Amino acid sequence: MSDLTLKTLTHHHKSDKDIFFQIDTFISQLKRRQITGSNDVGMATAHLLVRFVSAARWTHIDSLISDLRLLGKRLIAAQPREFACGNMVRRVLALIREEIHGNNENGIDNKGLSSSSPLITSMFNLLSTEDKSIETANNEKKTGRDLKPYIIEGIQELIEEIRNIEDSIAGMSVEMIHENEVLLTPSPNSKTVLEFLRRASQKRKFSVLVTESFPNETEIAHAFAKKLAKAGIETVIIPDSSVYAVMSRVGKVIVGARTVLANGGCISASGIALACEAAKNHKTPVLAVTGVYKLSPLYPFDVESLIEVGNTGKVVDFSDKDMVENVEVMNPTYDYVAPENIDIYVTNIGGYSPSFIYRLVLDHYSSEDNKL
């Protein structure tokens, strides 16, 4: 399948060997997990798309759309659970379709040709002195290739959006966090959560409970706690088993998201679903901080396919023969959090209820590209 895809993908630009080398290198990095995490993967994908669109040779906009869809399939196949890859490709496709739609409204079809003039339906039109020849000439000059700078500019804006995500979301933290509040976060691997709490600490005094995130992110949790303590925040690391016991003292639960699905649920680090269930039982509000680029038009019809299973040796050592032979051990690296367990998504464009996420997806993606 990959050979056929590559031949199709390279049909319009065989001489641009450099871009194909970059694509193969990026796919190799995804497969080997040299690039991981929504932020890094999204940024790397956006930079690749800029180079791809710049190098592309196309005379018809449909050719570029077709090539981008094929590229998106290859990237998603390389690492299906790095949702940021597919999200960025779909965002760029939606951007292109929006440009096409804008051109069509201005009397230019997607082949870059001027659409037919309206019929003269009144005698008074014959007396009109307005000269439309200049406008027609300008329309005829504008071809599909003129869209390239607009597309590249749109992708550059996406890159800036990802680069400024933490800063945009952190700006809302003071409104969300109260003085002397006790917060709990089971997301020690989230840069967005870290910046959110740091920014709030500049104007609010509060305490943070950080779950140990055993067995996959214990070291990351300790490093996260040190960073919070360095920012002057009172921080305590607690075992995952203590989450339910301390929840009655917690004012808010703040979680990060790996990706946000169209139904309002999200995929996040292992252990977060437990914390969100405990919060729901105690009527404690759950805030999920995430960037818009993590929104995915996919629905969780098969939750198990979205969850990755990690190294079980971290839970039970393989040297423990009796345990290994008689017990089936699972070590999921991600959790699916249902939309009813999240109260609000704090994004770089504002706060939204999980039930409103589908509307944001419709605004940022084209339904034609939901399935590449």
C-alpha positions in Angstrom: 0.0 0.0 0.0 2.8 2.4 0.9 4.5 2.0 -2.5 1.3 2.7 -4.4 0.6 5.7 -2.2 4.1 7.0 -2.7 3.8 6.7 -6.5 0.5 8.5 -6.4 1.8 11.1 -4.1 4.8 11.8 -6.2 2.9 12.0 -9.5 3.0 15.8 -9.7 6.4 16.5 -8.3 8.9 13.7 -9.1 11.9 16.1 -9.1 11.4 17.2 -5.5 13.4 14.4 -3.8 14.1 16.6 -0.8 10.5 16.8 0.4 10.0 13.0 0.0 13.1 12.4 2.1 11.7 14.7 4.8 8.4 12.9 4.7 10.1 9.5 5.0 12.3 10.8 7.8 9.3 12.2 9.7 7.4 8.9 9.3 10.4 7.0 10.6 10.6 9.3 13.6 6.9 8.7 14.4 7.3 4.9 14.2 10.3 4.9 16.4 8.7 7.4 18.8 11.5 9.9 18.4 8.8 12.6 18.2 5.9 12.1 20.7 3.3 14.3 22.4 0.6 16.4 20.8 2.6 19.6 21.0 5.8 18.3 19.4 4.0 16.1 16.8 1.5 18.9 15.9 4.4 21.4 15.4 6.5 19.0 13.4 3.5 18.1 11.2 2.7 21.8 10.5 6.3 22.5 9.5 6.3 19.5 7.2 3.0 20.7 5.6 4.5 24.1 4.9 7.4 22.5 3.1 5.1 20.1 1.3 2.8 22.8 0.0 5.7 25.0 -1.0 7.3 22.1 -3.0 4.1 20.9 -4.5 3.6 21.4 -8.3 -0.1 21.5 -9.1 -2.2 23.2 -11.7 -5.5 22.3 -10.2 -6.4 22.7 -6.5 -8.0 19.3 -6.4 -4.5 17.8 -7.1 -3.1 19.4 -3.9 -6.1 18.3 -1.9 -5.7 14.7 -3.2 -1.9 14.7 -2.4 -2.5 16.1 1.1 -5.1 13.4 1.8 -2.6 10.7 0.8 0.1 12.3 2.9 -2.3 12.4 5.8 -3.1 8.7 5.4 0.6 7.8 5.5 1.2 9.9 8.6 -1.8 8.4 10.5 -0.8 4.9 9.5 2.7 5.5 10.8 1.4 6.3 14.3 -2.4 6.0 14.6 -2.6 7.2 18.2 -0.7 10.5 17.6 -3.9 12.3 16.7 -2.2 15.6 16.2 -0.9 14.4 12.8 -4.4 13.8 11.4 -5.7 17.0 13.1 -3.1 19.2 11.4 -3.6 17.7 8.0 -7.4 18.1 8.3 -7.0 21.7 9.5 -5.0 22.5 6.4 -7.5 20.8 4.1 -10.3 22.8 5.7 -8.2 25.9 5.2 -7.8 25.1 1.5 -11.5 24.3 1.0 -12.4 27.6 2.7 -10.1 29.5 0.3 -11.8 27.7 -2.6 -15.2 28.6 -1.3 -14.1 32.2 -1.0 -12.9 32.2 -4.6 -16.1 30.7 -5.8 -18.1 33.5 -4.0 -15.9 36.0 -5.9 -16.8 34.5 -9.2 -13.8 32.1 -9.6 -14.2 28.4 -9.7 -11.6 26.0 -8.3 -9.9 25.7 -11.6 -9.0 29.3 -11.5 -11.3 30.3 -14.3 -13.8 33.1 -14.2 -17.4 31.9 -13.9 -19.9 32.8 -16.5 -21.4 36.3 -16.3 -25.0 36.7 -15.1 -27.7 37.0 -17.8 -29.0 40.4 -18.6 -32.5 40.3 -17.2 -33.5 43.9 -17.6 -33.3 46.6 -20.2 -31.9 49.0 -17.6 -28.8 46.8 -17.4 -28.0 47.9 -21.0 -27.9 51.5 -19.9 -25.4 50.8 -17.1 -22.2 52.7 -17.4 -20.3 50.5 -14.9 -17.2 49.0 -16.6 -16.7 45.5 -15.4 -14.0 44.6 -17.9 -11.3 45.4 -15.3 -12.8 43.1 -12.7 -13.2 40.3 -15.2 -9.6 40.7 -16.3 -8.4 40.5 -12.7 -10.5 37.4 -12.1 -9.1 35.7 -15.2 -5.6 36.4 -14.0 -6.2 34.8 -10.7 -5.4 31.1 -11.0 -5.3 28.2 -8.6 -1.6 28.7 -8.1 -2.3 32.1 -6.5 -3.8 30.2 -3.6 -0.4 28.8 -2.5 0.8 31.9 -0.6 -2.6 32.1 1.3 -2.4 28.4 2.2 1.2 28.8 3.4 0.2 31.8 5.4 -2.7 29.9 7.0 -0.3 27.0 8.0 2.1 29.6 9.5 -0.8 30.9 11.6 -1.5 27.3 12.8 2.2 27.1 13.8 1.9 30.4 15.8 -1.3 29.1 17.4 0.5 26.0 18.7 3.5 28.0 19.8 1.4 30.3 21.9 -1.1 27.7 23.3 0.3 27.7 26.8 0.5 31.5 27.1 -3.1 31.9 25.7 -4.6 29.3 28.1 -2.5 30.4 31.1 -4.0 33.9 30.8 -7.4 32.6 31.9 -6.0 30.8 35.0 -6.5 33.6 37.5 -10.3 33.6 36.7 -10.5 29.8 37.2 -8.6 29.4 40.4 -9.6 30.9 43.8 -7.4 32.1 46.7 -6.3 29.3 49.2 -7.9 26.6 47.0 -6.7 23.0 47.0 -6.2 21.7 43.4 -5.5 18.2 42.2 -3.8 17.3 38.9 -3.3 13.8 37.6 -1.5 15.2 34.5 2.2 15.7 35.4 3.2 15.3 31.8 1.2 18.3 30.5 3.1 21.5 29.7 -0.2 23.3 29.5 -1.3 22.4 33.0 2.2 23.4 34.3 2.0 26.8 32.7 -1.6 27.2 33.8 -0.7 26.7 37.5 2.5 28.8 37.3 0.6 31.7 35.8 -2.1 31.5 38.5 0.5 31.4 41.3 1.5 35.0 40.3 -1.8 36.3 41.7 -3.2 33.5 43.7 -2.0 31.4 46.7 -3.1 27.8 46.5 -2.0 24.2 47.1 -1.6 21.4 44.5 -1.9 17.7 44.9 0.0 15.8 42.2 -0.8 12.1 41.7 2.2 9.8 41.5 1.0 8.4 38.1 2.4 4.9 38.7 3.9 3.1 36.8 4.5 5.1 33.6 5.1 8.7 34.8 6.3 8.5 38.4 9.6 10.3 37.6 7.8 12.9 35.5 5.4 13.5 38.4 8.3 14.2 40.8 9.9 16.5 38.3 6.5 18.3 37.8 6.2 18.8 41.6 9.7 20.3 41.8 8.8 22.8 39.0 5.7 23.8 40.9 7.6 24.1 44.2 10.2 26.3 42.5 7.4 28.6 41.4 6.4 29.0 45.0 3.4 26.7 44.9 2.7 24.4 47.9 2.9 20.9 46.3 2.3 17.4 47.6 2.7 14.2 45.7 0.1 11.5 46.6 -0.3 7.9 45.6 -3.0 7.2 43.0 -4.9 5.0 45.5 -5.4 8.1 47.7 -7.3 10.1 45.1 -10.8 9.2 46.3 -9.8 9.8 49.9 -8.6 13.3 49.4 -11.2 14.4 46.9 -13.6 15.8 49.5 -10.9 18.4 50.3 -10.2 19.3 46.7 -11.7 22.4 45.1 -11.0 21.6 41.4 -9.4 18.9 39.4 -7.2 20.2 36.5 -6.3 17.7 33.8 -4.5 17.9 30.4 -5.7 16.2 27.3 -3.9 14.3 24.6 -6.8 14.7 22.2 -10.4 15.9 22.5 -12.9 13.9 20.5 -16.0 15.2 18.8 -18.4 13.9 21.4 -16.8 15.9 24.1 -14.7 13.1 25.6 -10.9 13.1 25.6 -7.9 10.8 25.6 -5.4 11.5 28.3 -2.7 10.0 30.5 -3.5 6.8 32.4 -5.1 7.4 35.8 -7.0 10.5 34.8 -10.3 8.6 34.2 -10.1 7.4 37.9 -9.6 10.9 39.2 -12.5 12.3 37.1 -14.8 9.5 38.3 -13.9 10.3 41.9 -14.5 14.1 41.2 -17.9 13.4 39.7 -18.8 11.3 42.8 -17.8 14.3 45.1 -19.4 16.9 42.8 -15.9 18.4 42.3 -15.5 20.4 39.1 -13.1 19.1 36.5 -11.3 21.5 34.2 -9.5 20.1 31.1 -7.0 22.6 29.6 -6.2 22.0 26.0 -5.4 23.7 22.7 -7.9 23.9 19.8 -5.4 22.0 17.6 -6.1 18.9 19.8 -9.7 18.8 18.8 -10.4 15.8 16.6 -13.4 15.2 14.4 -13.3 11.5 15.3 -15.9 9.8 17.6 -15.0 7.1 20.1 -17.0 4.3 18.6 -14.3 1.8 19.6 -12.6 3.0 22.7 -10.3 0.1 23.0 -8.7 0.9 19.6 -7.8 4.4 21.0 -6.1 3.1 24.1 -2.5 2.0 23.9 -1.1 -0.7 26.2 2.4 -0.2 27.5 5.1 -2.3 29.1 3.6 -4.6 31.7 7.0 -5.2 33.2 6.6 -1.9 34.9 3.7 -3.3 36.9 4.9 -6.8 37.6 8.6 -7.7 37.2 9.1 -10.6 34.7 11.4 -12.2 37.3 8.4 -12.9 39.5 7.6 -16.2 37.8 4.5 -17.2 39.9 2.9 -13.8 39.4 3.6 -13.7 35.6 2.3 -17.2 35.0 -0.9 -16.9 37.0 -2.0 -13.2 36.6 -2.9 -11.3 33.5 -1.5 -7.8 33.8 -2.5 -4.7 31.8 -0.6 -1.4 31.7 -2.7 1.1 29.6 -0.7 4.3 28.8 -3.8 6.3 28.1 -7.3 6.7 29.5 -10.6 7.7 27.8 -12.5 10.2 29.9 -16.2 10.4 29.1 -17.7 13.9 28.4 -20.1 13.6 31.4 -17.0 13.5 33.7 -15.6 16.9 32.5 -17.2 20.2 33.4 -15.4 22.6 31.1 -12.7 22.7 28.5 -10.4 25.6 28.8 -9.0 26.3 25.4 -6.9 29.1 23.8 -10.2 30.6 22.4 -12.2 30.4 25.6 -14.0 27.9 27.9 -16.5 25.5 26.5 -18.8 22.8 27.8 -18.2 19.2 26.4 -21.6 19.3 24.7 -20.4 22.3 22.6 -17.2 20.6 21.3 -19.0 19.3 18.2 -19.7 22.9 17.2 -16.0 23.8 17.5 -15.1 20.7 15.4 -17.6 21.9 12.7 -16.0 25.3 12.7 -12.4 24.0 12.3 -12.8 21.0 10.1 -14.5 20.1 6.8 -16.8 17.1 7.0 -15.4 15.8 3.7 -12.0 15.2 5.4 -13.2 13.5 8.6 -12.1 10.2 7.0 -9.0 10.7 5.0 
